[in-house]
């Protein structure tokens, strides 16, 4: 007798949100078509913020069920971190993604205070961090150190030809070369 089992699939993330203390977007990434318009995305963000901003999710992540979605969230300073999954997703996996995002942001900001101002100043790194964590809803990495090192591309600057480096990477390489030549 063959039992009808639900096919097992990889856990999927619906979206990752980083909102400020007023519920405004700082960095968001949607991985599904359930919120097709900008208005529906903003309405979802406002709804989630309204339902969670008064909770005390500072020490550990909180888990909630809103509108048929599992939402795992954590607050620090004036920022609210959210990871959303479907109602059948594993809360622990979503919580692991949230913690990886939270820790990677801290590492990328080089232990500066994680607050809206420093995040906005480093928004490019935050968006790259989101790309390294999840792609198309599929979780790629949950180790914050690996994510942060990929985003920062530590050690990669010396391997790139000067023509392929960004301006900041090229300046850093030039400074290093000048410092080495002066020390000789």
C-alpha positions as CSV (number, residue, x, y, z in Angstrom):
1,X,0.0,0.0,0.0
2,X,1.5,3.3,-1.1
3,X,0.8,6.3,1.1
4,X,0.2,9.7,-0.4
5,X,2.8,12.0,1.1
6,X,3.3,15.6,0.4
7,X,6.5,16.1,-1.6
8,X,9.3,17.5,0.5
9,X,10.8,20.8,-0.8
10,X,13.5,23.2,0.3
11,X,12.3,25.9,2.7
12,X,11.4,29.1,0.9
13,X,11.6,32.7,2.1
14,X,8.8,35.0,0.9
15,X,10.5,38.2,1.8
16,X,13.1,39.9,4.0
17,X,12.2,43.3,5.4
18,X,14.4,45.9,7.1
19,X,12.2,48.7,8.4
20,X,12.9,51.8,10.5
21,X,11.2,52.7,13.8
22,X,8.3,54.4,11.9
23,X,7.7,51.4,9.7
24,X,9.3,52.9,6.6
25,X,11.5,50.9,4.2
26,X,15.2,50.8,4.7
27,X,15.9,47.6,2.6
28,X,13.4,45.0,1.4
29,X,13.6,42.1,-0.9
30,X,10.5,40.1,-2.1
31,X,11.0,36.6,-3.5
32,X,7.5,35.7,-4.7
33,X,4.7,37.2,-6.7
34,X,2.1,37.2,-3.9
35,X,2.6,41.0,-3.5
36,X,2.5,41.9,-7.2
37,X,2.1,45.7,-6.9
38,X,4.1,48.3,-5.0
39,X,0.9,49.2,-3.1
40,X,0.4,45.6,-1.9
41,X,4.0,45.4,-0.7
42,X,3.7,48.7,1.2
43,X,0.4,47.6,2.7
44,X,1.9,44.3,3.9
45,X,4.9,46.1,5.4
46,X,2.6,48.5,7.2
47,X,0.4,45.7,8.5
48,X,3.4,43.7,9.8
49,X,4.9,46.8,11.4
50,X,1.6,47.8,13.1
51,X,1.2,44.3,14.5
52,X,4.7,43.9,15.8
53,X,6.3,47.2,16.7
54,X,5.0,47.3,20.2
55,X,6.5,43.8,21.1
56,X,9.8,43.4,22.9
57,X,11.8,41.4,20.3
58,X,15.2,42.8,21.2
59,X,17.0,39.9,22.9
60,X,15.7,37.1,20.9
61,X,13.7,36.7,17.7
62,X,9.9,36.5,18.0
63,X,7.7,34.4,15.8
64,X,4.2,35.3,14.7
65,X,1.6,34.2,12.3
66,X,0.0,37.0,10.3
67,X,-2.4,36.8,7.3
68,X,-1.3,33.1,6.7
69,X,2.4,33.8,6.8
70,X,5.0,33.0,9.4
71,X,7.0,36.1,10.3
72,X,10.1,36.0,12.4
73,X,11.4,39.3,13.6
74,X,13.9,41.0,15.8
75,X,14.5,44.7,16.7
76,X,17.8,46.6,17.4
77,X,18.1,50.3,18.0
78,X,15.8,52.0,15.5
79,X,15.6,49.0,13.0
80,X,13.2,46.1,12.7
81,X,14.4,43.0,10.9
82,X,11.8,40.6,9.4
83,X,11.8,37.3,7.6
84,X,8.6,35.9,6.1
85,X,7.7,32.4,5.1
86,X,4.7,30.5,4.1
87,X,2.4,29.0,6.8
88,X,4.0,25.5,6.3
89,X,7.6,26.7,6.6
90,X,9.8,25.7,9.5
91,X,10.1,28.6,12.0
92,X,13.6,27.5,13.1
93,X,14.9,27.8,9.6
94,X,13.3,31.2,9.1
95,X,14.8,32.2,12.5
96,X,18.2,31.1,11.4
97,X,18.0,33.2,8.2
98,X,16.9,36.2,10.4
99,X,19.8,35.7,12.8
100,X,22.3,35.3,9.9
101,X,21.0,38.6,8.3
102,X,21.2,40.4,11.7
103,X,24.7,39.1,12.5
104,X,26.0,39.7,9.0
105,X,24.8,43.3,9.1
106,X,26.7,43.8,12.4
107,X,29.8,42.3,10.9
108,X,29.6,44.4,7.7
109,X,29.2,47.6,9.7
110,X,32.4,46.6,11.5
111,X,30.7,46.6,14.9
112,X,29.5,50.2,14.6
113,X,26.1,50.8,16.1
114,X,23.6,49.0,14.0
115,X,21.1,51.9,13.4
116,X,19.3,53.4,10.5
117,X,22.0,56.0,9.7
118,X,24.8,53.5,9.5
119,X,22.7,51.1,7.5
120,X,21.7,53.8,5.0
121,X,25.4,54.8,4.7
122,X,26.2,51.2,3.8
123,X,23.1,50.3,2.0
124,X,25.0,48.7,-0.9
125,X,26.5,46.2,1.6
126,X,23.1,45.5,3.1
127,X,21.5,44.8,-0.3
128,X,24.5,42.5,-1.3
129,X,24.0,40.7,2.1
130,X,20.4,40.0,1.2
131,X,21.5,38.6,-2.2
132,X,24.1,36.3,-0.5
133,X,21.5,35.0,2.0
134,X,18.6,34.2,-0.3
135,X,18.1,34.0,-4.0
136,X,14.7,33.6,-5.5
137,X,13.4,32.6,-2.1
138,X,15.9,29.7,-1.8
139,X,18.2,30.0,1.2
140,X,21.8,30.0,0.1
141,X,23.7,30.6,3.3
142,X,23.0,31.0,7.0
143,X,26.5,31.5,8.3
144,X,26.9,35.2,9.0
145,X,30.7,35.1,8.7
146,X,30.5,33.5,5.3
147,X,27.9,36.0,4.1
148,X,29.9,39.0,5.4
149,X,33.1,37.8,3.9
150,X,31.5,37.2,0.5
151,X,29.9,40.7,0.6
152,X,33.1,42.4,1.7
153,X,35.1,40.2,-0.8
154,X,37.9,40.0,1.7
155,X,41.1,38.9,0.1
156,X,39.7,39.3,-3.4
157,X,41.1,42.7,-4.1
158,X,44.6,41.5,-4.6
159,X,43.5,38.9,-7.1
160,X,41.6,41.3,-9.4
161,X,43.4,43.1,-12.2
162,X,43.3,46.9,-11.6
163,X,41.0,47.4,-14.5
164,X,38.3,45.2,-12.9
165,X,38.5,46.8,-9.4
166,X,36.0,49.4,-8.2
167,X,37.4,52.8,-7.5
168,X,37.6,52.2,-3.7
169,X,39.3,48.8,-4.3
170,X,41.8,50.5,-6.6
171,X,42.5,53.2,-4.1
172,X,43.0,50.7,-1.4
173,X,45.4,48.7,-3.6
174,X,47.3,51.9,-4.5
175,X,47.6,52.9,-0.8
176,X,48.8,49.4,0.1
177,X,51.4,49.5,-2.7
178,X,52.6,53.0,-1.7
179,X,52.9,52.0,1.9
180,X,54.9,48.9,1.0
181,X,57.3,50.9,-1.2
182,X,57.8,53.5,1.6
183,X,58.6,50.8,4.2
184,X,61.3,49.2,2.0
